[in-house]
Each structure stands twice: as structure tokens, then as C-alpha cells.
Amino acid sequence: ISERKIKVGEVGESLGTFVLIPWTGIYKSADHALGYKAGYNRYEDVNGYGQIDFADRIIKGSAMPKILMGLNNSFKYKNVELNIFFQAALGSKIFNATYAIIAAPNSDVYYPTLAESVNHWSSQNTSAAWADPASKTGRNFSESTQYLQDGSYCRLKNLSVSYYLPKKISGVNASLTLSAQN
């Protein structure tokens, strides 16, 4: 596995498999063995070498959905017909790099711009969802499971409503249709 790649193509793994450092939350108290202070991001030391680096990455999900589904149905009442088409993909993961960049300070961004990140760790807010933005250790790995999100969705892909004109008005089989596609 390449040093900094987050997706791999290996024998036995699906295309788009993510390899990331496991994020386990935020340190509630200092960990002197690894050199972390309270409020810093907490990562799992997978290989047990006493340091967190890219050798600690694990396979964690795939961008490929496990299930793809679709449902197409028509409902007709007198001269009006409604046609709907739903599409769904379940079981995929998305590595949200944009979210990672705007959520935490890094070499290019000095202040987090994500609204959620105002709930960051401080001595008064120890149950925060985000690490202390003042951490200057360089140990905020954007290549972690913290930014891996569920990619499952269900959407209404197509909707159409048709009105069939009576033959005595149009003289032929004719309809007016309004359609929208997502």
C-alpha cells in the first residue's frame, strides 16, 4: 500500500477500498506515552509501535455500494397518470476530503470554517465533538476514519404526470405530460 493513498486496489478487496487511520475520538486526558494532550484527536495504534503514522492504517469500507436498487411505478386514475422512479444505493462510503479541510486547521487553513467545529474541545467543553483547534502537533490526520461518511442514498429520480385528452376533443390518442428529473 502506498504511503499516503487512501484508496487501494488490491487482490481480494473491492475497487475503491479505503485504507485509513482509525480515529477513536478525542483524548479526555493526556496520554504521555504517545505525547498527546487532553483535547487532541485520538487514533488507534494498530501496529503497537507506540506512534501513530500511516503504518497504522486499516481497510475501512468501500466507495462501491453493496446494494443498488430501483423502483418504477405508475398510478392511473381516469385520465391522469403518475409515474415515479426511485433509485437507491446502500452500503457505500465516502471519504469527504472537503469536510476534513474545512473542519480542522492544517497547513493551508489556519482557522476551521465548518460551523460544526465551533463545538471543539476546551477545558470547559470536555465532551466536544471536535479536537482542540490550537493543537500544533501536526497529528491531525485527515486520512482517518473521522472523515469517512455513509454514502447511502435514496432519491426520487424521475416524476411525471400525464393527462390523457379525451378522443372526442383531440380526435386521436394524445396526452399532455409534465416531467421532472433529478
HELIX and SHEET records of a PDB file:
HELIX    1   1 PHE A   54  ASP A   56  5                                   3    
HELIX    2   2 ALA A   97  ALA A  103  1                                   7    
HELIX    3   3 ALA A  115  VAL A  118  5                                   4    
HELIX    4   4 THR A  145  TYR A  147  5                                   3    
HELIX    5   5 LYS A  167  SER A  170  1                                   4    
SHEET    1   A 3 LYS A   7  VAL A   8  0                                        
SHEET    2   A 3 THR A  17  LEU A  20 -1                                        
SHEET    3   A 3 ILE A  58  SER A  62 -1                                        
SHEET    1   B 2 TRP A  23  ILE A  26  0                                        
SHEET    2   B 2 ASN A  41  TYR A  43 -1                                        
SHEET    1   C 4 ILE A  67  TYR A  77  0                                        
SHEET    2   C 4 VAL A  80  LEU A  90 -1                                        
SHEET    3   C 4 TYR A 153  LEU A 165 -1                                        
SHEET    4   C 4 ALA A 174  GLN A 181 -1                                        
SHEET    1   D 2 LYS A  93  PHE A  95  0                                        
SHEET    2   D 2 LEU A 148  ASP A 150 -1                                        
END                                                                             
